[in-house]
């Protein structure tokens, strides 16, 4: 975007979103992910227990709220190609989950998505071998 271009208008979400004055820090991180996905051209959706987004290239993400443990929400992260699941794991930090999802949607590898999740993976991951880049050796 150049200095003369305006950013896209804020979306009018087709699902319920609390007014900004009612957002918690957790809500703000989730909304920031939705806005970033929207501005990048993906089709983000949310419905209370799940957040998803997809691009025209067939890559998609599904982020399922799996409740709380020790006060932190747990998210099941599912990264898909057009015809199969490439990665599935659970993580406990939505900022990391959102970063991994945006990396995947942006064409990064499963390895890059795992790196974005960092130490926040609490279950898994399950990775399908032909989706992980071969290590030179």
C-alpha positions as CSV (number, residue, x, y, z in Angstrom):
1,X,0.0,0.0,0.0
2,X,1.4,3.4,-1.0
3,X,1.1,6.6,1.1
4,X,-1.8,7.6,-1.2
5,X,-3.8,4.5,-0.9
6,X,-6.4,4.1,1.9
7,X,-6.6,0.9,3.8
8,X,-9.7,-1.2,3.2
9,X,-12.6,-0.1,5.3
10,X,-13.2,-2.0,8.5
11,X,-15.4,-5.0,7.8
12,X,-18.9,-5.2,8.8
13,X,-18.7,-8.7,10.2
14,X,-21.5,-11.1,9.2
15,X,-21.3,-12.6,12.7
16,X,-21.7,-11.1,16.2
17,X,-18.8,-9.1,17.5
18,X,-18.8,-7.2,20.8
19,X,-18.5,-3.4,20.7
20,X,-14.8,-2.4,21.2
21,X,-15.5,-1.0,24.6
22,X,-16.5,-4.5,25.8
23,X,-13.4,-6.3,24.4
24,X,-11.0,-8.1,26.8
25,X,-7.3,-8.4,25.9
26,X,-8.2,-11.9,24.5
27,X,-11.0,-10.5,22.3
28,X,-8.7,-7.8,21.0
29,X,-6.1,-10.4,19.8
30,X,-8.8,-12.5,18.1
31,X,-10.3,-9.4,16.4
32,X,-6.8,-8.4,15.3
33,X,-6.4,-11.8,13.6
34,X,-9.7,-11.4,11.9
35,X,-8.8,-8.0,10.7
36,X,-5.4,-9.0,9.5
37,X,-6.9,-12.0,7.6
38,X,-9.5,-9.8,6.1
39,X,-7.0,-7.2,5.0
40,X,-4.8,-9.9,3.4
41,X,-7.8,-11.0,1.3
42,X,-8.8,-14.2,3.1
43,X,-12.4,-14.8,4.1
44,X,-12.3,-14.9,7.9
45,X,-15.3,-16.2,9.8
46,X,-16.1,-16.7,13.5
47,X,-18.9,-18.3,15.4
48,X,-18.2,-18.3,19.1
49,X,-16.3,-21.5,19.3
50,X,-14.4,-21.4,16.0
51,X,-12.5,-19.1,13.8
52,X,-11.7,-19.9,10.2
53,X,-10.3,-18.3,7.1
54,X,-9.4,-19.4,3.6
55,X,-7.9,-18.1,0.4
56,X,-8.6,-18.7,-3.3
57,X,-5.6,-21.0,-3.5
58,X,-7.3,-23.7,-1.4
59,X,-5.3,-23.1,1.8
60,X,-7.5,-22.8,4.9
61,X,-7.3,-22.7,8.6
62,X,-9.8,-23.8,11.3
63,X,-9.1,-22.7,14.9
64,X,-11.4,-24.4,17.4
65,X,-11.8,-23.2,20.9
66,X,-11.2,-26.2,23.2
67,X,-12.0,-24.6,26.5
68,X,-9.7,-23.3,29.2
69,X,-6.9,-24.9,31.2
70,X,-5.3,-22.9,34.0
71,X,-7.1,-19.8,32.9
72,X,-5.8,-19.9,29.3
73,X,-8.0,-20.7,26.3
74,X,-6.9,-23.8,24.3
75,X,-7.2,-23.8,20.5
76,X,-7.1,-26.7,18.2
77,X,-5.2,-25.5,15.1
78,X,-6.0,-27.3,11.8
79,X,-4.1,-26.2,8.6
80,X,-5.5,-27.6,5.4
81,X,-4.6,-27.7,1.7
82,X,-7.3,-27.9,-0.9
83,X,-7.7,-31.6,-0.4
84,X,-6.2,-32.6,3.0
85,X,-5.1,-31.7,6.5
86,X,-1.5,-30.7,6.7
87,X,-1.2,-30.0,10.4
88,X,-3.2,-30.5,13.5
89,X,-2.3,-29.5,17.1
90,X,-3.5,-27.7,20.2
91,X,-2.0,-24.4,21.4
92,X,-2.7,-22.1,24.3
93,X,-1.9,-18.7,22.9
94,X,-4.1,-17.1,20.3
95,X,-1.5,-14.5,19.2
96,X,0.8,-17.5,18.3
97,X,-2.1,-19.4,16.8
98,X,-3.1,-16.4,14.6
99,X,0.5,-15.9,13.5
100,X,0.7,-19.5,12.5
101,X,-2.6,-19.3,10.6
102,X,-1.6,-16.1,8.7
103,X,1.8,-17.7,7.8
104,X,0.1,-20.8,6.4
105,X,-2.5,-18.8,4.5
106,X,0.3,-16.6,3.1
107,X,1.9,-19.7,1.6
108,X,4.5,-20.5,4.3
109,X,5.4,-24.1,5.1
110,X,4.0,-26.2,7.9
111,X,7.5,-25.8,9.4
112,X,7.0,-22.0,9.5
113,X,3.6,-22.4,11.1
114,X,5.1,-24.6,13.7
115,X,7.8,-22.1,14.4
116,X,5.2,-19.4,14.8
117,X,3.5,-21.5,17.4
118,X,6.8,-21.8,19.3
119,X,6.5,-23.1,22.8
120,X,2.7,-22.8,22.9
121,X,1.9,-26.2,21.5
122,X,0.2,-28.3,24.2
123,X,-0.9,-31.3,22.3
124,X,0.5,-32.8,19.1
125,X,1.5,-31.8,16.5
126,X,0.3,-34.3,13.9
127,X,2.0,-33.4,10.6
128,X,1.4,-35.2,7.3
129,X,4.9,-36.0,6.0
130,X,4.6,-34.8,2.4
131,X,3.5,-31.4,3.6
132,X,6.8,-30.8,5.5
133,X,9.8,-29.6,3.4
134,X,12.6,-32.1,3.0
135,X,15.7,-31.4,5.1
136,X,18.8,-31.2,2.9
137,X,21.4,-33.8,3.9
